[in-house]
Amino acid sequence: MNRRRFKQYSSKLTVLTLIPIIALTLTGIAYSYWQEELQIIAVVKTGFGKLTIGSEKLLVPTGEGFEEKHPIEYYITGDGQALVAECGNVSSNWKIAVGLVLENDGTLPVHLKDVEVWFNSSTEDFSVKKYYYGPFPPGEKFKEYWSGLKIEEIPPIGDREPPIPLNPNDRTVIWTVIEYSGTEPIDVEIRVKPIYG
């Protein structure tokens, strides 16, 4: 007889426990229908793509006295997004090559679309040519496009057209050759900035 009472007691307890749980669930569903709006509080983690300049070079002709006649100071902007070159006494047949190694420091893939070259003076006497190499996954060498080159060796063979897809931690090399054909010497500031998305 004790077993029978225990089973009846156990069944009643189970039913009494399930009724409030089901009622509470149905109340929440009914409330959301009545409100016609359901508010969900959630956390969404997103990624980002960030292309930064990892290394830079500014090459000038190897002839005698170029650096003394045409002083150049250059630096990378604080956000690592552009190279700025301040060039003095730019005269006819003046030429430089700006090299950048770009790295995808983000968590999402990006595409290098172009390189924007900006001058703080008239651009009609300047010619700009751009050369793109890569992408280079981590560990892959790109020495032939970067190390030990002279301005006369720019561009190295093997360039390609953008866009260049870059996964996280991938790198790419770009060379921008800038020439001046004007007759009047000028001082100019040049900004070289990769455009990506």
C-alpha positions as CSV (number, residue, x, y, z in Angstrom):
1,M,0.0,0.0,0.0
2,N,2.9,2.4,0.6
3,R,4.1,2.0,-2.9
4,R,0.7,2.9,-4.3
5,R,0.5,6.0,-2.2
6,F,4.1,7.0,-3.2
7,K,3.2,6.6,-6.9
8,Q,0.1,8.7,-6.5
9,Y,2.0,11.3,-4.5
10,S,4.8,11.3,-7.1
11,S,2.4,11.7,-10.0
12,K,0.6,14.6,-8.3
13,L,3.9,16.3,-7.6
14,T,5.0,16.0,-11.2
15,V,1.7,17.4,-12.5
16,L,1.8,20.3,-9.9
17,T,5.4,21.1,-11.0
18,L,4.7,21.0,-14.7
19,I,1.5,23.2,-14.6
20,P,3.3,26.4,-13.4
21,I,6.2,25.9,-15.9
22,I,3.7,25.4,-18.8
23,A,1.6,28.3,-17.6
24,L,4.6,30.6,-17.3
25,T,5.8,29.7,-20.9
26,L,2.3,30.3,-22.3
27,T,2.0,33.6,-20.5
28,G,5.2,34.8,-22.1
29,I,4.1,33.8,-25.6
30,A,0.7,35.3,-25.0
31,Y,2.2,38.5,-23.8
32,S,4.4,38.8,-26.8
33,Y,1.5,38.3,-29.2
34,W,-0.6,40.9,-27.2
35,Q,2.3,43.4,-27.4
36,E,2.9,42.7,-31.2
37,E,6.5,43.2,-30.4
38,L,9.2,41.0,-29.0
39,Q,12.3,42.5,-27.6
40,I,15.4,40.4,-27.8
41,I,18.5,41.4,-25.9
42,A,21.6,39.9,-27.5
43,V,25.4,40.4,-28.0
44,V,26.7,40.5,-31.6
45,K,30.4,40.2,-32.2
46,T,31.6,41.8,-35.4
47,G,34.9,41.8,-37.2
48,F,36.8,44.6,-39.0
49,G,39.2,45.0,-41.9
50,K,42.2,47.3,-41.4
51,L,45.0,47.7,-43.9
52,T,48.1,49.4,-42.5
53,I,51.5,50.3,-43.7
54,G,54.0,47.8,-42.3
55,S,57.1,49.0,-44.1
56,E,58.0,51.8,-46.4
57,K,60.8,52.9,-48.8
58,L,61.4,56.1,-50.8
59,L,63.9,55.6,-53.6
60,V,65.6,58.4,-55.5
61,P,68.0,58.3,-58.5
62,T,71.5,57.0,-57.7
63,G,73.2,59.9,-59.5
64,E,75.6,62.2,-57.6
65,G,74.1,64.8,-55.3
66,F,70.3,64.1,-55.8
67,E,69.6,64.2,-52.1
68,E,71.5,67.4,-51.6
69,K,69.8,69.2,-54.5
70,H,66.4,67.8,-53.8
71,P,65.8,67.4,-50.1
72,I,63.1,64.9,-49.1
73,E,61.6,64.1,-45.7
74,Y,58.9,61.5,-45.4
75,Y,56.9,59.8,-42.6
76,I,54.0,57.5,-42.0
77,T,50.9,59.2,-40.6
78,G,50.0,58.3,-37.0
79,D,47.1,56.0,-38.0
80,G,49.5,54.0,-40.4
81,Q,47.2,54.7,-43.3
82,A,49.4,57.0,-45.6
83,L,52.9,58.1,-46.4
84,V,53.6,61.8,-46.6
85,A,56.7,63.1,-48.5
86,E,57.8,66.7,-48.2
87,C,60.0,67.4,-51.3
88,G,62.1,70.5,-51.8
89,N,63.4,72.0,-55.0
90,V,61.5,69.7,-57.3
91,S,62.7,70.4,-60.9
92,S,62.6,69.0,-64.4
93,N,63.2,65.2,-64.7
94,W,62.8,64.8,-60.9
95,K,61.7,61.2,-60.1
96,I,61.0,59.2,-56.9
97,A,59.6,55.7,-56.2
98,V,57.5,55.2,-53.1
99,G,57.3,51.6,-51.9
100,L,54.8,50.3,-49.3
101,V,54.3,46.9,-47.7
102,L,50.6,46.8,-46.6
103,E,49.3,44.3,-44.0
104,N,45.7,43.3,-43.3
105,D,45.7,43.8,-39.5
106,G,42.0,43.2,-39.3
107,T,39.9,40.1,-38.7
108,L,38.0,40.2,-42.0
109,P,39.3,40.0,-45.6
110,V,39.7,43.3,-47.5
111,H,40.4,44.3,-51.1
112,L,43.1,46.8,-52.0
113,K,41.3,48.8,-54.7
114,D,43.8,51.6,-55.6
115,V,46.5,53.9,-54.3
116,E,45.5,57.6,-54.0
117,V,48.3,60.1,-54.7
118,W,47.6,63.7,-53.5
119,F,49.7,66.8,-54.2
120,N,49.4,70.1,-52.4
121,S,50.0,71.9,-55.8
122,S,48.9,71.5,-59.4
123,T,49.2,68.0,-60.7
124,E,49.5,68.8,-64.4
125,D,53.3,68.5,-64.5
126,F,53.4,65.2,-62.5
127,S,53.0,61.7,-63.9
128,V,52.1,58.8,-61.6
129,K,52.5,55.1,-62.3
130,K,51.4,52.4,-59.8
131,Y,52.5,48.7,-59.6
132,Y,50.8,46.1,-57.3
133,Y,52.2,42.8,-56.1
134,G,50.7,40.0,-54.1
135,P,48.9,38.9,-52.0
136,F,51.5,37.2,-49.8
137,P,50.1,34.9,-47.1
138,P,52.1,34.8,-43.8
139,G,55.4,33.2,-44.3
140,E,55.5,33.7,-48.1
141,K,58.5,35.8,-49.2
142,F,58.3,38.8,-51.5
143,K,62.0,39.6,-51.5
144,E,62.2,40.0,-55.3
145,Y,59.6,42.8,-55.2
146,W,61.1,44.7,-52.2
147,S,64.6,43.9,-51.0
148,G,67.7,45.6,-52.5
149,L,65.9,47.4,-55.3
150,K,67.2,50.6,-56.9
151,I,64.9,53.1,-58.6
152,E,66.2,52.0,-62.0
153,E,64.8,48.5,-61.2
154,I,61.3,49.7,-60.5
155,P,58.9,48.2,-61.5
156,P,60.0,44.6,-60.9
157,I,58.4,42.0,-63.2
158,G,55.2,40.4,-62.0
159,D,52.9,43.3,-61.2
160,R,49.1,42.8,-61.4
161,E,46.0,44.9,-61.5
162,P,43.9,45.7,-58.5
163,P,41.7,44.8,-56.7
164,I,44.0,42.6,-54.6
165,P,42.2,40.4,-52.0
166,L,43.9,40.3,-48.6
167,N,42.9,37.8,-45.9
168,P,43.8,38.6,-42.3
169,N,47.6,38.8,-41.9
170,D,48.2,38.8,-45.7
171,R,50.6,41.4,-47.2
172,T,50.9,43.2,-50.5
173,V,53.6,45.3,-52.0
174,I,52.9,48.5,-54.0
175,W,55.3,50.8,-55.8
176,T,54.3,54.3,-56.9
177,V,56.6,56.1,-59.3
178,I,56.2,59.9,-59.4
179,E,57.9,62.1,-62.1
180,Y,58.0,65.8,-62.5
181,S,58.2,67.3,-66.0
182,G,57.6,71.0,-65.2
183,T,60.2,73.7,-65.9
184,E,59.9,75.7,-62.7
185,P,61.4,74.4,-59.5
186,I,58.7,73.9,-56.7
187,D,58.4,72.6,-53.2
188,V,55.6,70.0,-52.9
189,E,54.0,67.7,-50.4
190,I,52.9,64.3,-51.7
191,R,50.5,61.9,-49.8
192,V,50.3,58.3,-50.9
193,K,47.4,56.5,-49.4
194,P,46.0,52.9,-50.1
195,I,42.3,52.7,-50.8
196,Y,40.7,49.5,-49.6
197,G,37.3,48.1,-48.8
